[in-house]
Amino acid sequence: MSLNLAIFVVPLVLGGLLLVVVAYLKYQSHQLKQHIQNLYDINQAVQQDALDFIQQAWSVLQHSGCQGLRARVNWFGEHSDMCFGQLHAQASEHQYIAQGDIAIELAFYTPSLRGEKRYMAQLVQQTFTQLLQQDIYIKLNQILLTQQRLERFQLFAQHDLKNLMQFIELLGDQVERIHSAQDYAKLIARLKVSLPNVKQRAQRTLGQLKTSLSGDTEIELIALQALVTQVAANLMLKVEMQTDDHVLCLSKPLISEVLVNVLSNFRDHGETQQPVCIKSYTQGAYVYLELYQFVSNAKRDYVVQNARRLFEPFWSSSESGMGLGLFLARSLLTKIDGEIHLINENQRLGFVLRLPLSEQTLASEVSSVSK
């Protein structure tokens, strides 16, 4: 009797265990699908913005079993770490994404997971990495398309500028041919008809024309303090010079363009009542130029939150801004072995520029120090 009961009970128990395993796997599969769907939903909600996606996606990674995430980000030259959860143990998986001016190194921490849980967590992490890679690709594509549109605008502006120069040349010839009051009256009458259209085209050209420097212009000696003072005055900025002058041997148009792009940030986004403090010093073969303001905690906190994006092209906190100033400044400085970085210390907020000294100016600096 007991044998017959065992024959009946054993298959029943095994069948029950099988049903439990199937139900468990089905539940895990449902959870996996839900986590992956949540990642897609978050990516759409942040409009495929890579940095926002990393921030928002951590909750999904955590629920999938990931105990910690570190993202080392190089975002258009700005380096930062984004850390979430517990990072005590050794990372169980690394992923590296690099495209254009963006590079992100990911480290996932899932030391306690085993079996199917670890496998499912890895699938979620792979999906997260693929979406992040896609977001970076989209971002760089958007920048490329915008640059191409700007190049077309510049082409149209150059065409209009050529027409304006031809009009001025023609006008000069007509002025030279004036010999009587009657000729003068005829010229004025023609100008009254043609000038409104020329003025309209000139306004359009000024609105569209963007100067791009190649960095190949002739180099010359630059008195740095005088140049900074001049650019600040043109932008109607009050400055406080806290240092002696330095002389550089570089392209003056290039350095002027860099200073315009950097100082414009203080005019458009800085503390209007505060002067821009200017300080320069020499280290090795470089002059370091600090431009900063003493700002409120609210202003400082806002910049800290968006520090990674400051040099991202076409990103701006102002509706009227194009988001190109700091990006162009960094691009121009790269051409001459220069750099620009954010200053964010205590209440000081601004930028430090690294400018190279030529061999002649470097020798002059060393000589002045020795004396």
Secondary structure, 3 states (H helix, E strand, C coil): CHHHHHHHHHHHHHHHHHHHHHHHHHHHHHHHHHHHHHHHHHHHHCCCCHHHHHHHHHHHHHHCCCCEEEEEEEECCEEEEEEEECCCCCCCEEEEEEECCEEEEEEEECCCCCHHHHHHHHHHHHHHHHHHHHHHHHHHHHHHHHHHHHHHHHHHHHHHHHHHHHHHHHHHHHHHCCCCHHHHHHHHHHHHHHHHHHHHHHHHHHHHCCCCCCCCCCEEEEEHHHHHHHHHHHCCCCEEECCCCCEEEEEHHHHHHHHHHHHHHHHHHCCCCCCEEEEEEEECCEEEEEEEEECCHHHHHHHHHCHHHCCCCCCCCCCCCCCCHHHHHHHHHHHCCCEEEEEEECCEEEEEEEEECCHHHHHHHHHHHHC
